[in-house]
C-alpha cells in the first residue's frame, strides 16, 4: 500500500468518524471486496487488504492518534504475531468473528445449528364465492403435507431405540475448518457432513418414516377467512406447513385466495357495481327496479328525469372493509334504452310530445318508403 494512501478515504468516512461509523463502513467494504466474493480478482484482493489495515488502525484509539499525527508509517509494525500478514497485529479471524458471527467465510453461510430445525413453508389455493369473501367463512380444506411420525414420535429412530450424538460435531451440527490464507488463519464453520446439521445419528431408523421423523399424510384443515378479503389475498397459517425433519418447528402454510366472479356484480375495492336498464318512459317518469346484491335482489327507486349513465348509490350494501364492520356501497349505473321500432300510435304520441316541448324532430317518412322498409322488418 502506498504511504500516501489516506485511511479515512479508503473507508469512505470523515476524520471525525465514530467507532460505529467505522464499523459500518468496514462491514460494507469487507462484504464487497472479500476474496471469496471476488475469486481471482487481484485488485479486489489488494483493496481488501488495504481497508482491513485501515479499519484495524482507526478502530484503536492509540493507533488512530499516532496515525492522525504522523501518518501510516507511524503505526506500521505496531504489533507482531504470525496471524497478521501485514505487521499490524491484525487478527483477521477475530475481526470476522465480531462482524459476521463466525458464519462460514463470514459471507452468507448457512450457520445452521442443531436444535433449530424448522420445516419448509408450503402454499395452497382456496376458491371462494364473492359472498364468502365478503362476509368471511371457516373454509374446510384437505391438504397433503409431511406430519410428525406417530410411530417414532418424530425422533426418526425405531421404537425402543434412541438417536445417538454425532461424534463428528459432538451434537453441535457444525464443524470448524481452519485454513491458512494471505489474510492469516481463517476459521470457518460448515454444516456437519455426517449428521447434516442435525447433531444426531440414527443407527436404527424407524420403519415407517425411514429415519426422517415425519410422514406425508392427508389431513383436514380449517382456514379462517376474514370478512372483506379480495381475489389474490394471501393468508399465512403459522405452524400449519410441513413438519421439520426429526421434530422441530413446522413451517407455515400460505393460503392464496381465488374469488369467483358473481353474475351481475363487479367488485371495486369495497364497492359493488351493477347495471340497471330502463326505458325512455321509465327514465322520464321514474320507476322502481330490482338490482342484484350480496343479500339477494333489492328494490331501487329510479327518480323521474334520470339520465342514461347516471350512477345511483345504495349506501352500506357493498363489501365489508377488512377487519372492520363498515361496508362499501352498491353503485348502480343506469342505462336508458331508446326504442328502435315504433308503432304508428307510438310514433304519433312521441311526435305530439316533441311538439308540446317545442323540439325539432325528423319529418315522418313517406308512405312508399315506409312500406318498403316495413317489408324488410
Secondary structure in CASP SS format (residue, H / E / C, confidence):
PFRMAT SS
TARGET T0000
AUTHOR 0000-0000-0000
METHOD secondary structure of the structure
MODEL  1
X C 1.00
X C 1.00
X C 1.00
X C 1.00
X C 1.00
X C 1.00
X H 1.00
X H 1.00
X H 1.00
X H 1.00
X H 1.00
X C 1.00
X C 1.00
X C 1.00
X C 1.00
X C 1.00
X C 1.00
X C 1.00
X H 1.00
X H 1.00
X H 1.00
X H 1.00
X H 1.00
X H 1.00
X H 1.00
X H 1.00
X H 1.00
X H 1.00
X H 1.00
X H 1.00
X H 1.00
X H 1.00
X H 1.00
X C 1.00
X H 1.00
X H 1.00
X H 1.00
X C 1.00
X C 1.00
X C 1.00
X C 1.00
X H 1.00
X H 1.00
X H 1.00
X H 1.00
X H 1.00
X H 1.00
X H 1.00
X H 1.00
X H 1.00
X H 1.00
X H 1.00
X H 1.00
X H 1.00
X H 1.00
X H 1.00
X H 1.00
X H 1.00
X C 1.00
X C 1.00
X H 1.00
X H 1.00
X H 1.00
X H 1.00
X H 1.00
X H 1.00
X H 1.00
X H 1.00
X H 1.00
X H 1.00
X C 1.00
X H 1.00
X H 1.00
X H 1.00
X C 1.00
X C 1.00
X C 1.00
X C 1.00
X C 1.00
X C 1.00
X C 1.00
X C 1.00
X C 1.00
X C 1.00
X C 1.00
X C 1.00
X C 1.00
X C 1.00
X C 1.00
X C 1.00
X C 1.00
X H 1.00
X H 1.00
X H 1.00
X H 1.00
X H 1.00
X H 1.00
X H 1.00
X H 1.00
X H 1.00
X C 1.00
X C 1.00
X C 1.00
X H 1.00
X H 1.00
X H 1.00
X C 1.00
X C 1.00
X C 1.00
X C 1.00
X C 1.00
X C 1.00
X C 1.00
X C 1.00
X C 1.00
X C 1.00
X C 1.00
X E 1.00
X C 1.00
X C 1.00
X C 1.00
X E 1.00
X E 1.00
X E 1.00
X E 1.00
X E 1.00
X E 1.00
X E 1.00
X C 1.00
X H 1.00
X H 1.00
X H 1.00
X H 1.00
X H 1.00
X H 1.00
X C 1.00
X E 1.00
X E 1.00
X E 1.00
X E 1.00
X E 1.00
X E 1.00
X E 1.00
X E 1.00
X E 1.00
X E 1.00
X E 1.00
X E 1.00
X C 1.00
X C 1.00
X C 1.00
X C 1.00
X C 1.00
X C 1.00
X C 1.00
X C 1.00
X E 1.00
X C 1.00
X C 1.00
X C 1.00
X C 1.00
X C 1.00
X C 1.00
X E 1.00
X E 1.00
X C 1.00
X C 1.00
X C 1.00
X C 1.00
X C 1.00
X C 1.00
X C 1.00
X C 1.00
X E 1.00
X E 1.00
X E 1.00
X E 1.00
X E 1.00
X E 1.00
X E 1.00
X E 1.00
X C 1.00
X C 1.00
X E 1.00
X E 1.00
X E 1.00
X E 1.00
X E 1.00
X E 1.00
X E 1.00
X E 1.00
X C 1.00
X C 1.00
X C 1.00
X C 1.00
X C 1.00
X C 1.00
X C 1.00
X C 1.00
X E 1.00
X E 1.00
X C 1.00
X C 1.00
X C 1.00
X E 1.00
X C 1.00
X C 1.00
X C 1.00
X C 1.00
X C 1.00
X C 1.00
X C 1.00
X C 1.00
X E 1.00
X E 1.00
X E 1.00
X E 1.00
X E 1.00
X E 1.00
X E 1.00
X E 1.00
X E 1.00
X E 1.00
X E 1.00
X E 1.00
X C 1.00
X C 1.00
X C 1.00
X C 1.00
X C 1.00
X C 1.00
X C 1.00
X C 1.00
X E 1.00
X E 1.00
X E 1.00
X E 1.00
X C 1.00
X C 1.00
X C 1.00
X C 1.00
X C 1.00
X C 1.00
X C 1.00
X C 1.00
X C 1.00
X C 1.00
X C 1.00
X E 1.00
X C 1.00
X C 1.00
X C 1.00
X E 1.00
X E 1.00
X E 1.00
X E 1.00
X E 1.00
X E 1.00
X E 1.00
X C 1.00
X C 1.00
X E 1.00
X C 1.00
X C 1.00
X E 1.00
X E 1.00
X E 1.00
X E 1.00
X C 1.00
X C 1.00
X E 1.00
X E 1.00
X E 1.00
X E 1.00
X E 1.00
X E 1.00
X E 1.00
X E 1.00
X E 1.00
X H 1.00
X H 1.00
X H 1.00
X H 1.00
X H 1.00
X H 1.00
X C 1.00
X E 1.00
X E 1.00
X E 1.00
X E 1.00
X E 1.00
X C 1.00
X C 1.00
X C 1.00
X C 1.00
X C 1.00
X C 1.00
X E 1.00
X E 1.00
X E 1.00
X E 1.00
X E 1.00
X C 1.00
X C 1.00
X C 1.00
X C 1.00
X C 1.00
X C 1.00
X C 1.00
X C 1.00
X E 1.00
X E 1.00
X E 1.00
X E 1.00
X C 1.00
X C 1.00
X C 1.00
X C 1.00
X C 1.00
X E 1.00
X C 1.00
X C 1.00
X C 1.00
X C 1.00
X C 1.00
X C 1.00
X E 1.00
X C 1.00
X C 1.00
X E 1.00
X E 1.00
X E 1.00
X E 1.00
X E 1.00
X E 1.00
X E 1.00
X E 1.00
X C 1.00
X C 1.00
X C 1.00
X C 1.00
X C 1.00
X C 1.00
X H 1.00
X H 1.00
X H 1.00
X H 1.00
X H 1.00
X H 1.00
X H 1.00
X H 1.00
X H 1.00
X H 1.00
X H 1.00
X H 1.00
X H 1.00
X H 1.00
X C 1.00
X C 1.00
X C 1.00
X C 1.00
X C 1.00
X C 1.00
X C 1.00
X C 1.00
X C 1.00
X H 1.00
X H 1.00
X H 1.00
X H 1.00
X H 1.00
X H 1.00
X H 1.00
X H 1.00
X H 1.00
X C 1.00
X C 1.00
END
